[in-house]
Amino acid sequence: MKIGHIKLDEDGNFYIQNLEDHLAGTAQLANKFASGFGNDVWGYQLGLWHDLGKYSDEFQEYIKINSGYEEGERLGKTDHTSAAAILAKEIYPGLWPPIAYCIAGHHTGLHNYIHEPGITGDLSDRLLKQEFLDKVRTKIPKELVEKINLNPPFEKPIDTKQMHLWIRMLFSCLVDADYLDTERFMNQDSFGRRGKYDSLSELKGRFDIHMEKMLNTAPLTTVNSIRSRILNDCIASGNLEPGFFSITVPTGGGKTLSSMAWALVHALKYNKSRIIFAIPYTSIITQTAQIYRSIFGDENVIEHHSNIDENTNTQERKLAVENWDAPIVVTTNVQLFESLFANKTSRCRKLHNLVNSIIILDEAQMLPPEFLNPILTILKGLVENYDVSVMFSTATQPALTGKIGGKGQFAFEGIGANSVREVVQNVDELAFNLKRVTIQLPQNTNETIDWSVISDELQQQEQVLCIVNTRNQCRELHEMMPEGTLHLSRLMCSAHIMDVIDEIKLKLKENKPVRVISTQLIEAGVDIDFPVVYRAIAGLDSIAQCAGRCNREGKLNKENRLGLMKVFVPSKGTPIGLMRKGADTFKEMLPNRSDNENSLLEPKAFQEYFRLFYSKIDNFDKANIGDSLWKDAQSMKFQFATAARDFRLIDDKNAQTILVEYKDGNDLIQLLKRKGPESWLMRKLQRYTVSVNERDFAEIRKAGLIVELHGCWIQDYSKLYNQHSGLQLKGKWLEEINII
């Protein structure tokens, strides 16, 4: 008997999983997963072969000694993944690459085909190591290496740009099956907790009860009447055939619940497996996940992002996060798209559960332009080949159809011109009826205004929100405001940000004075309602999103007046890069509009803005993902590891993270000092981190204000973090250090 795994229980008893049993169990699971996209035989073959290298004498000795089953000096790891990759080239000429990529990488991740400096391991080198196959060739049962009929992956030829996604899907099926069969043997309790969810039919019943109760108790206002109409349109549109959809609803129109209503109807009509809600900001994801959990129950909703609180993350939800097998998943754009271009097993494991799902991209205008080509390409692949329905949800719908980028050399074909169907009727009329704001523009967009003037104007308002473009601008303006003015920026840790947002909501609800200076982190998705909002000039999408924080519930309309949204040009200017291109595009639009203020929030204005904005983008694939995954796709030569390294929606490779002493963060830091970096503690501490650029980090470190502990940088000077405005960069601490 050959050993697949060895388990040692608490009583010191050893249990052995027969290798043939593990191969068969993995094959059955991979077959099931891959059947979701018609590739059951491919999945079965991968599962059956993935651990053939374990038949080697070296591996058998390694697992016996290192598990403690037999005595001996511990041995180094032995390669058990190359043998079957080489065998595939022998038995399946012309069809071997997908098998080789998946099996060779099922522990370390999908490899590059050819070597690239700085990245270890490549498939072409693995395939030359014939000795790994020779060691096991005579030991493998003959029935395991019999050739089976591998059908073409799809009924129709697929675009070569989608070949890498097909291999990722197969890889996901294999990796998840391998993990699950191993878990079934090693930890039956954990395995038994999986998959125990209510059906989408049951969840729709709960949703209907919730919505009926909410509609019956909601005040009879114009805004609520319009929200009800939007909800009905979404329910009716749920029966449309799968594909691409959009929901174009002004801010405050109830997209979070209406889009879920559409998704539930659509899921039941077309027997979809799950609903995935992807969101750009963690400040929004927490709010959205809480709403859905209150409706569907904690056990049916998983929230997957880096700031999950250990206290609200049960063992069942931890398991679901690994492979997204829950009926409702709330995640971030970063987690979704970086997983779709990842090569590591931990991130790729869940991908097969995207098959036959619904993906709702909330605040779709936030899709990063410099990655738009690979993002739209992979979304088209999901829709065309994996039965996925995708919805773009936003008040400021970007122009994602037809040719994108004007006549520039990097222009590309987006989604088919008539492929995206709107689920809400009469969007222009809807925008007009939901008009709650007057936008006041500067007479001359080239004339700047000092912070002192803005500060004076803000102080004339009892309740006002001012949104600026950078953290430094936010700090400068906040310092000019009277005591009690609230501050919001990413110089504050996540726990601090959420506390301030809760304080804002409470003061608005109780009609108390509240003035807020914030960066753009609050402009989208946060449910707040100010009578007056100021916005430093930016792109039209940002301006419109900010308008959604003004008179959101239409309360001022009852008094026959609208909220005031004032756009100004700060003396500090607009940061270079995409933000400045957005502001320049907005300025360029204005002279061509006869009714500037009143037409800026119409859907056609956003289409005009985005087409003009995209024409200014230098490159829609700045990481050259096409070169890694598309250029040599015909010959199946993919650079999976390179693409995974380079596809980063947030460029934080030079950023440094500091743990700060905000409220409970101080106690957690003390625990870290005493206990060390235990996993539950590190997850909690993520809510008390602030990221800074390399230059600022160097100054803080040089001043001796932080210390390193267990690989973490920790605040070591009480005034480095302010309980009102967050991390102090070049602030009072610097003055005090110089005085000393």
Secondary structure, DSSP 8 states (H G I E B T S, - for coil): --EEEEEE-TTS-EEEEEHHHHHHHHHHHHHHHHGGGT-HHHHHHHHHHTTGGGGSHHHHHHHHHHTTSS-S--------SHHHHHHHHHHSTTTHHHHHHHHHTTTT---BSS-BTTB--BHHHHTT-HHHHHTTTTTS-GGGG-------SSSS---GGGHHHHHHHHHHHHHHHHHHHHHHHH-HHHHHTTT----HHHHHHHHHHHHHHHHHHS---HHHHHHHHHHHHHHHHTTS-SSEEEEE--TTS-HHHHHHHHHHHHHHHTT---EEEEES-HHHHHHHHHHHHHHH-GGGEEEESTT--GGG--HHHHHHHHHT-SSEEEEEHHHHHHHHT--SHHHHTTGGGGTT-EEEEETGGGS-GGGHHHHHHHHHHHHHHS--EEEEEESS----BSEESTTSTT-EE-B-TTTEEESSS-HHHHHHHT--EEEE--S-TT--B-HHHHHHHHTT-SEEEEE-SSHHHHHHHHHTS-TT-EEESTTS-HHHHHHHHHHHHHHHHTT--EEEEE-GGGSSS----BSEEEEES--HHHHHHHHTTBSTT-GGGGGT--EEEEEE-BTT---TTHHHHHHHHHHHHGGG-TTHHHHTTSHHHHHHHHHHHHTT-S-S-TT-HHHHHTTTGGGT--BHHHHHHH--SS--TT-EEEE--STHHHHHHHHHHHH---HHHHHHHGGGEEEE-HHHHHHHHHTT-EEEETTEEEE-SGGGEETTTEE-SSSHHHHHHHH-
